[in-house]
Each structure stands twice: as structure tokens, then as C-alpha cells.
């Protein structure tokens, strides 16, 4: 059984349309992934330790513009209250290093994190304590 030329042309047009749709969907997904870091609705602990309270003030001044006021993420940076930033995967040293030296884009597509020279050395443990207490209050340990 032979196909008529018209039928063949229609079949090709449909296949071409499908291919274009698949490529367009792929491109959309590829460019959107960065912003697709989940925005986390962060549960606040009933009480923060005195150290974490100090860290909270520093976090709000130095980190919140990208990581969100309570580390739930924003359109400029990922949530730190997220399982990939749990202590076993991003130890305290990774936090200290991020603050001092910045971070090259690798997990998401927001771009690099610049160093935060405005955070004093002695405030680094307080910032980490704040994020860890938020993580624990949200079941991340
Ligand atoms: C200008 C935006 C911006 C600011 C301000 C910012 N960050 Fe980041 N941060 C990012 C981005 C973007 C990433 C994700 C990089 C990636 O993995 O693609 C990141 C990643 C991190 C990581 C993960 C490091 C790793 O090893 O993967 C930590 C920890 C972190 N930030 C902590 C902080 C802390 C603490 C502050 C405040 C002192 C802060 N950030 C301020 C944008 C920012």
C-alpha cells in the first residue's frame, strides 16, 4: 500500500511540529531550572538560642537578599533550609567558606555567590547556628 504525497506531507508536518514542541519544552526547562529552586515555607523554631538570635540579625543584613529572610530562598538564591544543605552534606566549614570566599554556581542556576566581607569572623558561627536551628525546626538534620 503506497502513501499519497498529500498524506506523506501531512505526516511530516505533524512530526516536525512535534519535534519543535519537544525542543521548545526542553529549552524552557533548561533556562527555567535556576529559578526552579524550591521556595521553602520555613517554620520558625519556637525559640532561637542567644547565638542564633545574633546570627539572625547578621543573616538578615548579609544573606536575606538572596537566600530569603528566613533562608527559604528567593529569585536570587536557593533556600538554605533544604536537605542538600544539611550538616552531613554542607558542613559548617562549607558555610564559613561560602561567606569568606563566595561560591561558584554549581547546584543551581542563580550565578555565583559573592563573598560577604561584611560578616565579621566572630559572627560566622552565629550565622551558621541560626541556619542550623532553622534547618532543625524544619526536620533537616
Ligand atoms: C548575592 C546573592 C547571595 C548572597 C547575598 C548570599 N548568597 Fe549564599 N549563595 C548564593 C547562591 C546563588 C548560591 C548557590 C550557588 C550554587 O550552588 O549554584 C549560594 C550558596 C550558598 C551556600 C552553599 C555553599 C556550597 O558549598 O554549595 C551557603 C552555605 C550560603 N550560600 C550561605 C550564605 C550566607 C551565610 C550568606 C550571608 C552571609 C549568603 N550565602 C549570602 C547567593 C547569595
Boltz pocket constraint, residues with backbone or C-beta under 6 A from the ligand:
constraints:
  - pocket:
      binder: B
      contacts: [[A, 58], [A, 59], [A, 62], [A, 63], [A, 64], [A, 65], [A, 66], [A, 67], [A, 76], [A, 77], [A, 78], [A, 80], [A, 90], [A, 94], [A, 95], [A, 98], [A, 99], [A, 103], [A, 104], [A, 105], [A, 106], [A, 107], [A, 108], [A, 109], [A, 110], [A, 111], [A, 112], [A, 113], [A, 114], [A, 116], [A, 119], [A, 127]]
      max_distance: 6.0
